[in-house]
Amino acid sequence: MMLTIRGLRSEDVPALIEIERASPTVAHWSESEYRKLLASDAMPQRRTLVAVQEAHAVGFAVAKVVAGEWEIENIVVRANSQRQGIGEQLLSRLIQEAKRNGARQILLEVRLQNTAARNLYAKCGFSVVGNRRAYYQDPEDDAVLYRLEL
């Protein structure tokens, strides 16, 4: 199946919310927070990429952009579309865009128990730079901090 990765459109917001709500361990945002991703003048600036297969959103990535630093806030792939390389394609595209926009580094934090995500970040060149004890709730988990120098 052909996968397209493109910028966020207003008609994508309901699908993003649906994908996010079905993923209990990712960051949960309100609909208004997703709508703010569409505002080009919002502060802080954010970049949102959407993975689309057969006209349906199957995943997305959101990064906060502050000067030369990008922070990945969410990468989520629909459960029945996981293990197909979609997360890796979203992450690779975010890295390309960060480089193209002059970013010096990309930061993120992830649940210690999220082995699939941690393997993805390591595969894409991120290094562990720290951790935060009991950072996440429901369920409680430590955060592992990653950085990619560009």
ABEGO torsion letter per residue (X at the ends): XBBBBBBBBAAAAAAAAAAAAABAABBBBBAAAAAAAABAABOBBBBBBBBBBGGBBABBBBBBBBEABBBBABBBBBAAABGAGAAAAAAAAAAAAAAAAGBABBBBBBBAABAAAAAAAAAAGBBBAEBBBGABBOBBBBBBBBBBBX
